[in-house]
C-alpha cells in the first residue's frame, strides 16, 4: 500500500443488508441460465460463421485473427458474472471475516503455486500477474490481501481496491 493511498479504502467493506443480498441472489439464480444460454448461442454463432468462412481463412490470416478477437470480445464478458451477482456462499457468509480470510489465503496460495512453478522448455511462462477481485476479500479488506500476498512473495501493483487488488510475482524478474 502506497503512502498516498487513503487507508480507509483498504479497510473491509461494510456488510450488505441480508434483504438486499437475498434479492440479488434470487436475481442471480434467474439471470444465470439466461447468461449461459446467451454464451452458448454466441459460441454456436461463431462456430457457424467460422465453418462457413473456412475458405477465407485459408487465404487470409488477418480474417482469422479478427474472428478470434471478435470471439474473445463477445464470449469473455459473457463468461464473467456481473458485479451485482451474489453466490450462495456470499449470501451465507456475508460479514464473516474468518470465511473471507480463508478465501483470500486460498486464492493467493493458488496463484503463488501457479507462479512459483519452474519454467519448462517449450511451455508458456507461469503467470506473473494476478488480480484478486473484491468478491474474494470484501469481508477483510484489501490490506489483508496485501499482507498475505507480501508474505508469499508478491508485490502490489497500481490498483483500485474497490474493485480488485492487483499483484505481481517478484521472483519472476
Rosetta blueprint (number, residue, H / E / L):
1 X L
2 X L
3 X L
4 X L
5 X L
6 X L
7 X H
8 X H
9 X H
10 X H
11 X L
12 X L
13 X L
14 X L
15 X L
16 X L
17 X L
18 X H
19 X H
20 X H
21 X H
22 X H
23 X H
24 X H
25 X H
26 X H
27 X H
28 X H
29 X H
30 X H
31 X H
32 X H
33 X H
34 X H
35 X H
36 X H
37 X H
38 X H
39 X H
40 X H
41 X H
42 X H
43 X H
44 X H
45 X H
46 X H
47 X H
48 X H
49 X H
50 X H
51 X H
52 X H
53 X L
54 X H
55 X H
56 X H
57 X H
58 X H
59 X H
60 X L
61 X H
62 X H
63 X H
64 X H
65 X H
66 X H
67 X H
68 X H
69 X H
70 X H
71 X H
72 X H
73 X H
74 X H
75 X H
76 X H
77 X H
78 X H
79 X H
80 X L
81 X L
82 X L
83 X L
84 X L
85 X L
86 X L
87 X L
88 X H
89 X H
90 X H
91 X H
92 X H
93 X H
94 X L
95 X L
96 X L
97 X H
98 X H
99 X H
100 X H
101 X H
102 X H
103 X H
104 X H
105 X H
106 X H
107 X H
108 X H
109 X H
110 X H
111 X H
112 X H
113 X H
114 X H
115 X H
116 X L
117 X L
118 X L
119 X L
120 X L
121 X L
122 X L
123 X L
124 X L
125 X L
126 X L
127 X L
128 X L
129 X E
130 X E
131 X E
132 X E
133 X E
134 X H
135 X H
136 X H
137 X H
138 X L
139 X L
140 X L
141 X L
142 X H
143 X H
144 X H
145 X H
146 X H
147 X H
148 X H
149 X H
150 X H
151 X H
152 X L
153 X L
154 X E
155 X E
156 X E
157 X L
158 X L
159 X L
160 X L
161 X L
162 X L
163 X L
164 X E
165 X E
166 X E
167 X E
168 X E
169 X E
170 X H
171 X H
172 X H
173 X L
